[in-house]
Amino acid sequence: MSTPTMQSLHLTLLNNGLIPANQTSIEAFFNETMHPLWFEFYGRRKKQQRRGFYNSCGFEHVFVGELRGKKVIGFHNWLQMLLQEESNSLTYTGNRGVQQQPAIVASVCFNWFNRKKDFSTIMLGVEPEFELALYTATHLLKANGASKLTLDASRRWRLEVQNFENDFALNHVHAAYLYRLKD
């Protein structure tokens, strides 16, 4: 949390009133905002939540991926994809589009532990902390829905980020990913 990216996120959110004013320290910001959003476990389905079966968290879903039946859910991080491919757990099967912006943005298809992911839009080569900061900021702006962003002064890097939270697990990231590539 002490990296320049996370410090910048903290100050931006604080200065724009997106986190409570009492979260002036980076430690308070992590404990009171980041940890509940990303790392507290909850039931991914309503029945699981009611029964106290907490088996998922936003970080796991977005950055690691989850297996549900014959499908892969979540899994929106290039570094995890690389690590899983190197360990022969993941097989890349193609893409539905690639854009070269300041970062390469791709919608990829793959199989992970013999389960299919029809597509996952990822930013290749960016630091995971950048993605964590991006998805945190957009979640706090709009917890359910798309946020349209321009990330550079030349207005060339335009993204749309989709965020979700559960009705039964509020203030937790349910999903966050690049929704649509922009020209």
HELIX and SHEET records of a PDB file:
HELIX    1   1 PRO A    4  ASN A   15  1                                  12    
HELIX    2   2 ILE A   26  PHE A   29  1                                   4    
HELIX    3   3 PHE A   30  PHE A   39  3                                  10    
HELIX    4   4 LYS A   46  ARG A   50  1                                   5    
HELIX    5   5 GLY A   58  PHE A   59  1                                   2    
HELIX    6   6 GLU A   60  VAL A   64  3                                   5    
HELIX    7   7 TRP A   78  GLU A   86  1                                   9    
HELIX    8   8 PRO A  128  LEU A  141  1                                  14    
SHEET    1   A 2 GLU A  66  ARG A  68  0                                        
SHEET    2   A 2 LYS A  71  ILE A  73 -1                                        
SHEET    1   B 3 LEU A  90  GLN A 100  0                                        
SHEET    2   B 3 ILE A 104  TRP A 112 -1                                        
SHEET    3   B 3 ARG A 115  LEU A 124 -1                                        
SHEET    1   C 3 GLY A 145  THR A 150  0                                        
SHEET    2   C 3 ARG A 158  PHE A 164 -1                                        
SHEET    3   C 3 ALA A 175  LEU A 181 -1                                        
END                                                                             
